[in-house]
């Protein structure tokens, strides 16, 4: 009977996020003000009263979700998970929860990552699409086929749960793949309103920026294992954690496989910490027997 804490990624933001935490806790207020100083602008104002459009900007979204998640985590009385995981960006929140990163260093790295990904998005027009109702193997095969035939980049990016896979790549690559996936029987192959091809080779330029920042950051020994997106297994070695964080920018988020590994290793209870309920739904689709709850 192990308790897993899981942390959401980009897409779970909403206007007004974190405002209740700020108003009801002096400790939370202090952390938000500290974050405003580190960020160099009042990110709390954008979170509490910014529009959906303002919150969608990658350089705002990522630190905002990290802040909401970590501050909510620090407000839990018994915040001692047996294991942690985060979806994409959520991996940084998870690393604060298991003691590998300090709050300040986590926020600085997330800010660097967001800026680096934004820069990469500007270089090549690129996008992502959600594919529903098709086996992972079929999606993988069609992506490989499109790449081979067209020379365009299109790869599986997020293995969210059985029958739900997000693909990522150049605009043309993703569009051609979507047509073929629908022809192959996908219920839907839907372009997503994102700024670029996250978790694909088109993020290669962002890796170097993030690597330089990670190399200068102190990583501590974890209090419990993290199940990282690219590894989909328990990781406790600091050097391996660093490498996986960097590789995640161009590698797939293997969420289905990570949750399955946590269940195999004894997890029976999952608590999502941060904005939204997306991960609770995904865990239940992966295994209905799991107990899920949320703290936001």
PyMOL commands that set and color helices and strands:
alter all, ss='L'
color gray80, all
select helices_A, chain A and resi 19-24+26-39+43-49+52-56+58-74+90-97+103-123+136-150+171-183+201-215+238-247+255-264+278-286
alter helices_A, ss='H'
color red, helices_A
select strands_A, chain A and resi 2-7+83-86+126-132+154-161+164-170+188-191+225-227+234-235+267-273+291-295
alter strands_A, ss='S'
color yellow, strands_A
deselect
rebuild
show_as cartoon
